[in-house]
C-alpha cells in the first residue's frame, strides 16, 4: 500500500517535476607545484571567500581559514562577470549577451546556459579545485557536457555578441589557459577534458514539497543519470549510489529536499515555491561545496602524494622525509572523521558516502605505507654506508694504536728515567680516572 502511494505521488508530480530549473557545479580537480600558485593574479579577479556554513563544525571550518595555524588551504570567489573577462578577454566579454551549447554528434539545436560565480579552493598539499557553476533549463545541456561513459566531450559551445552574431569557443581550452596563468593545471595529464574529470554537483528546484521518500529517490536518481527529474528511468547497474534526505517537517508532513550521492556525483532535488534556482545555487556554494571539497581534498591529496612519490629522488632522504612530514601533518589535522564533520546526521551521511565510495581511508593507508617502506629502505642503505665508514675509521684507529704502542716501546727501550716516570704517571692517572668514572656511574 505504501509503495502504491509513493508511485502515485511520483506520477502525480511528474508535471510539477517537469517545471524544474537546474544548475550544476563542476568541481574540477587541479594541481600545482611548490611555490607556483599565483595568488596575486587570482586576487586580481576574485576575492578571499570564508567558509561560514553552519553545516560544518567550527573545527572543520577553521581548516579553511588561510591565516590559521592549522589551515589546510583557502578559497577565492570569482564573480561570473570576472570569470567571463578572464575567459574571453576584457574587450570581448562585455559584448557577450548569451551562452549556448549544442551536440556535436548530431543535434544542431542550441540550448542556453549561464555562468554562476566560480570558487577556487586551494590546499597546501599542492591540490586545488575550481568549482564552475552553470544554470540551465534542459537536462540535455548537462548530458552533452559530461558525456557519461566516454572520454571525449560532445559539447559545442557558442556565445552571442551585442550584434546578435554567434561565435564558437572551446570552454575547456580557455579554462586551461586561465588556470595556467594562475600556476594551475589539470590533475591528470592524460589529455581528457577538464569537465569530464570533474565531480558533478547537481541542483534542481521544483515548486512542491514531497510527501514520499520514494518520490525523492526517483527524482534524484534521474538527476544522477542526467535525465529529466520526471523521467521513468531505471538502471540496476548503479550499485554505488546512496540517498540522504532532509528531516521531515512534522507540521506539514513533507520533506523539502533529498539527494542521490555516488563516488562521482551528488544530485539534489529541492522544493522552492518560486523556483529560485539562483538562491539555491548560492546556498549550495555556501553550504554544500565546502562539505564536498573536504572529502575530495582527502581523495586527491592521496593521489597527489602518489604522483610526488613517483617523481621523487628515491636516493634523497631529504625529499622522502619532507613528503613524510607533509603526510603526517595531513593525517594529523587534514583528515576528518564523519562523526566530527557536522552536528547534523544527514550532513555526516553525505560526507561519509563520498569518502567511503572513493575509499579514502584505504588510500591514506596505502600512501603512508609506501612512504614508510621507501624511508625505511633508504635508512637501511644509509646505515650500511655509515657502518662501512665506521669500520674504516676503526681500522685506521687500530693501526694508529699499534703505531703508538711501537713508539712507546721504542721510547722505553732507550732506558730514559724520565720516559719511565712519564709512562707510569700516565697509567696511574688513567687508572684513577677510570675508578672515578666507575664510582660516579654507581652513584647514578
C-alpha positions in Angstrom: 0.0 0.0 0.0 2.8 2.4 0.9 4.6 1.6 -2.3 1.5 2.3 -4.3 1.1 5.6 -2.6 4.7 6.5 -3.4 4.3 5.6 -7.0 1.0 7.5 -7.1 2.7 10.6 -5.8 5.6 10.4 -8.3 3.2 10.1 -11.2 1.0 12.9 -9.8 4.1 15.1 -9.5 5.6 14.4 -13.0 4.0 17.6 -14.5 5.4 19.5 -11.5 8.9 17.9 -11.8 8.9 18.9 -15.5 8.9 22.5 -14.3 12.3 22.0 -12.6 15.0 24.6 -13.0 18.5 23.2 -12.7 22.1 24.2 -12.0 25.4 22.3 -11.7 28.8 22.9 -10.1 31.6 21.1 -11.9 34.3 20.5 -9.2 37.4 20.3 -11.4 40.5 18.7 -9.7 43.7 20.6 -10.3 47.3 20.5 -9.1 50.3 22.9 -8.8 54.0 22.8 -8.0 55.5 24.2 -4.8 55.6 28.0 -5.0 53.9 28.1 -8.4 50.4 29.3 -7.3 49.9 32.9 -8.3 47.8 34.4 -5.6 48.3 37.9 -7.0 46.7 37.1 -10.3 43.8 35.2 -8.7 43.1 38.1 -6.4 43.0 40.5 -9.4 39.9 38.7 -10.5 38.4 37.3 -7.2 38.3 37.8 -3.5 39.0 35.6 -0.5 36.0 33.6 0.4 35.4 32.5 4.0 33.6 29.2 4.9 30.9 30.2 7.2 28.3 27.5 6.8 26.6 26.2 9.9 26.5 22.7 8.4 30.2 22.1 9.3 31.6 22.1 12.8 33.7 25.1 13.9 36.9 22.9 14.0 36.4 21.9 10.4 35.6 25.5 9.3 38.9 26.7 10.8 40.8 24.4 8.5 39.7 26.6 5.6 41.0 29.9 7.2 44.1 30.8 5.3 45.7 32.6 8.2 45.1 29.9 10.8 48.0 27.9 12.2 46.1 24.6 11.4 45.0 25.8 7.9 44.9 23.2 5.1 44.2 25.9 2.4 41.8 28.6 1.4 39.2 29.7 -1.1 38.6 32.6 -3.6 35.2 33.6 -5.1 35.3 34.7 -8.7 32.3 36.6 -10.0 30.6 35.4 -13.2 31.5 38.7 -14.9 35.1 38.5 -13.9 35.3 34.9 -15.0 34.0 35.8 -18.4 36.5 38.6 -18.7 39.3 36.1 -17.9 37.9 33.5 -20.4 37.2 35.9 -23.3 39.3 38.9 -22.7 38.4 42.3 -21.2 37.2 43.7 -24.6 35.1 40.8 -25.7 33.4 39.9 -22.5 31.2 43.0 -22.2 29.7 42.3 -25.6 28.6 38.8 -24.8 24.8 38.6 -24.3 24.2 34.8 -24.1 25.8 31.4 -24.0 24.5 28.1 -25.6 25.7 24.6 -26.2 24.9 22.0 -28.9 25.7 18.4 -29.5 28.5 17.9 -32.0 27.3 14.3 -32.6 24.2 15.2 -34.4 21.8 17.6 -32.6 22.1 21.1 -34.0 19.7 22.6 -31.5 21.4 25.2 -29.3 20.4 25.1 -25.7 21.0 28.2 -23.5 23.0 28.2 -20.2 24.5 30.8 -17.9 27.5 31.0 -15.6 27.4 31.4 -11.9 30.1 32.6 -9.5 33.1 30.3 -9.6 35.1 29.2 -6.5 38.7 28.2 -6.4 39.8 26.1 -3.4 43.5 25.5 -2.9 45.2 23.3 -0.4 48.8 23.1 0.9 49.2 19.5 -0.4 49.5 21.0 -3.9 46.0 20.2 -5.0 43.2 22.7 -5.9 39.7 22.7 -7.2 37.8 25.0 -9.5 34.0 24.9 -8.8 32.5 26.1 -12.1 28.8 26.8 -11.8 26.3 26.9 -14.7 22.5 27.2 -14.9 20.2 25.7 -17.5 16.6 24.5 -18.1 17.1 21.4 -20.2 18.9 18.4 -18.9 20.5 17.8 -22.3 22.9 20.6 -21.5 24.5 18.6 -18.7 24.4 15.4 -20.7 26.2 16.9 -23.6 28.8 18.5 -21.4 29.5 15.4 -19.3 29.1 12.8 -22.0 28.8 9.9 -19.5 30.8 6.8 -20.4 33.0 8.5 -22.9 36.5 10.1 -22.7 35.8 13.0 -25.1 33.4 15.9 -24.9 30.4 16.1 -27.3 29.6 19.7 -26.5 30.0 22.6 -28.9 29.9 26.0 -27.1 28.7 29.3 -28.5 28.2 32.8 -27.4 26.2 35.7 -29.0 27.7 39.2 -29.2 26.0 42.5 -28.9 25.3 42.5 -32.7 23.5 39.2 -32.5 26.3 37.2 -34.1 27.1 33.7 -33.0 30.6 32.7 -32.2 32.0 29.2 -31.2 34.6 28.6 -28.5 36.2 25.7 -26.7 35.4 26.1 -23.0 38.0 23.6 -21.7 40.8 25.2 -23.7 40.1 28.7 -22.5 39.8 27.4 -18.9 43.2 25.7 -19.2 44.8 29.0 -20.4 43.3 30.9 -17.4 44.3 28.2 -14.9 47.8 28.0 -16.4 48.2 31.8 -15.8 47.4 31.1 -12.1 50.0 28.4 -11.9 47.5 25.5 -12.0 47.0 22.6 -14.4 44.6 19.7 -14.8 45.2 17.0 -12.2 45.5 14.2 -14.8 47.8 14.9 -17.7 46.0 12.3 -19.8 44.6 14.5 -22.5 41.0 14.2 -21.2 39.0 17.4 -20.8 38.7 19.2 -17.5 34.9 18.9 -17.3 35.0 15.2 -17.8 37.3 14.8 -14.8 35.1 16.9 -12.6 32.9 15.8 -9.6 29.4 16.8 -10.6 27.2 18.6 -8.1 23.6 18.9 -9.5 20.8 21.0 -8.0 17.2 21.0 -9.3 14.3 23.0 -7.8 10.6 22.2 -8.1 7.6 24.2 -6.7 6.2 21.5 -4.4 7.4 19.6 -1.4 7.5 15.8 -1.2 5.3 13.5 0.9 7.1 10.3 0.0 10.8 9.4 0.2 10.4 7.2 -2.9 9.4 10.2 -5.0 12.6 12.0 -3.8 14.7 8.9 -4.6 13.2 8.6 -8.1 13.7 12.3 -9.0 17.2 12.4 -7.5 18.2 9.2 -9.3 17.0 10.7 -12.6 19.3 13.7 -12.0 22.2 11.3 -11.2 21.6 9.7 -14.6 21.4 13.2 -16.1 17.8 12.6 -17.2 14.9 15.0 -16.5 13.6 14.7 -12.9 10.2 13.4 -14.2 11.7 10.6 -16.4 10.8 7.0 -15.9 14.5 5.9 -15.8 15.9 2.8 -14.2 19.4 1.3 -14.0 20.1 -1.7 -11.8 23.9 -1.5 -12.5 24.2 1.6 -10.4 25.4 0.0 -7.2 27.5 2.8 -5.6 24.6 5.2 -5.0 23.1 6.2 -1.7 20.3 8.6 -0.7 20.2 11.2 2.0 17.2 13.3 3.0 16.1 16.4 4.9 14.4 15.9 8.2 10.6 15.6 7.8 8.7 18.8 8.7 6.1 17.4 11.1 3.7 20.3 10.8 3.5 19.8 7.0 4.1 16.1 6.9 6.5 16.6 4.0 10.2 16.8 3.1 12.0 19.7 1.5 14.9 18.0 -0.2 16.8 14.8 -0.8 19.9 13.8 -2.7 21.4 10.9 -4.5 25.1 10.5 -3.7 27.8 8.5 -5.6 31.5 8.5 -6.0 31.4 11.0 -8.9 28.1 12.9 -8.5 25.7 14.3 -6.0 22.2 15.3 -7.2 19.8 17.4 -5.0 16.1 17.7 -5.7 14.7 20.7 -3.7 11.3 22.3 -3.1 11.3 26.0 -3.8 7.9 27.6 -4.4 9.3 30.4 -6.6 11.7 28.1 -8.5 14.6 30.4 -7.4 17.5 28.3 -8.7 19.9 31.3 -8.2 19.2 31.3 -4.4 19.6 27.5 -4.2 22.9 27.6 -6.1 24.2 30.3 -3.8 23.1 28.3 -0.8 24.8 25.2 -2.3 28.1 27.2 -2.8 27.9 28.3 0.9 26.9 25.0 2.5 27.3 22.1 0.1 30.6 22.8 -1.7 32.8 23.0 1.5 31.5 19.6 2.6 32.3 18.0 -0.8 35.6 19.8 -1.0 36.7 18.4 2.3 36.1 14.8 1.1 37.6 15.4 -2.4 40.6 17.1 -0.9 41.4 14.0 1.1 41.0 11.8 -2.0 43.1 13.9 -4.4 45.8 14.6 -1.8 46.4 10.8 -1.7 46.6 10.8 -5.5 48.9 13.8 -5.4 51.2 12.1 -2.9 51.4 9.0 -5.2 52.5 11.4 -8.0 55.1 13.1 -5.8 56.4 9.7 -4.6 56.8 8.6 -8.2 58.6 11.8 -9.2 60.8 12.0 -6.0 64.5 11.1 -6.0 64.4 7.7 -4.2 68.0 8.2 -3.1 67.3 11.6 -1.4 66.4 11.1 2.2 65.7 14.8 2.5 62.9 14.6 -0.1 61.4 11.5 1.3 61.4 12.9 4.8 59.8 16.1 3.5 57.0 14.1 2.0 56.6 12.1 5.1 56.3 15.3 7.2 53.6 16.6 5.0 51.8 13.3 5.1 52.0 13.2 8.9 50.5 16.7 9.0 47.8 15.7 6.6 46.9 12.7 8.6 47.0 14.7 11.9 44.6 17.5 11.1 43.9 17.4 7.3 41.5 14.4 7.6 38.2 14.5 9.4 36.1 11.5 10.5 32.4 11.6 9.5 31.5 11.8 13.2 33.2 15.1 13.6 32.3 16.8 10.3 28.9 18.2 11.5 26.3 18.1 14.1 23.6 17.1 11.6 23.3 13.4 10.7 22.3 13.9 7.1 25.4 16.1 6.5 27.6 13.4 8.2 26.0 10.8 5.9 26.7 12.7 2.7 30.3 13.2 3.7 30.6 9.5 4.7 29.2 8.2 1.4 31.6 10.4 -0.6 34.6 9.4 1.5 33.8 5.7 1.6 32.8 5.3 -2.0 36.1 6.8 -3.0 37.9 4.6 -0.5 39.8 7.5 1.0 40.8 5.7 4.3 42.4 2.9 2.3 44.2 5.4 0.0 45.6 7.2 3.0 46.9 3.9 4.5 48.3 2.8 1.1 50.3 6.1 0.5 51.5 6.2 4.1 52.7 2.6 3.8 54.6 3.3 0.6 56.4 6.3 2.1 57.3 4.3 5.2 58.8 1.5 3.1 60.8 3.9 1.0 62.1 5.8 4.0 63.0 2.5 5.8 64.8 1.2 2.7 66.8 4.4 2.4 67.6 4.3 6.2 69.0 0.8 5.8 71.1 2.0 2.9 72.4 4.9 4.9 73.0 2.6 8.0 75.1 0.2 5.8 77.1 3.2 4.5 77.7 4.5 8.0 78.7 1.1 9.2 81.3 0.9 6.4 82.7 4.3 7.3 82.9 3.3 11.0 84.7 0.1 10.0 87.2 2.1 8.0 87.7 4.6 10.9 88.1 1.7 13.3 90.7 0.0 11.1 92.7 3.2 11.0 92.3 3.6 14.7 93.7 0.1 15.4 96.6 0.9 13.1 97.2 4.2 14.9 97.1 2.4 18.3 99.6 -0.2 17.1 101.9 2.6 15.8 101.6 4.4 19.2 102.5 1.2 21.1 105.5 0.6 18.9 106.6 4.2 19.5 106.2 3.8 23.3 108.2 0.5 23.2 110.9 2.3 21.2 111.0 5.1 23.7 111.1 2.8 26.8 113.8 0.7 25.2 116.1 3.7 25.4 116.0 3.3 29.2 115.4 7.0 30.0 114.3 7.6 33.6 112.0 10.5 32.5 110.3 8.3 29.9 109.6 5.6 32.6 108.3 8.2 35.0 106.0 9.7 32.4 104.7 6.3 31.4 103.9 5.3 35.0 102.3 8.6 35.8 100.1 8.4 32.7 99.0 4.9 33.6 98.2 5.9 37.2 96.2 8.9 36.0 94.2 6.9 33.5 93.5 4.3 36.2 92.4 6.9 38.6 90.1 8.4 36.0 88.5 5.0 35.3 87.9 4.4 39.0 86.2 7.9 39.4 84.0 7.2 36.4 83.0 3.8 37.7 82.2 5.2 41.1 80.2 8.0 39.5 78.3 5.5 37.4 77.3 3.5 40.5 76.0 6.7 42.2 73.7 7.4 39.3 
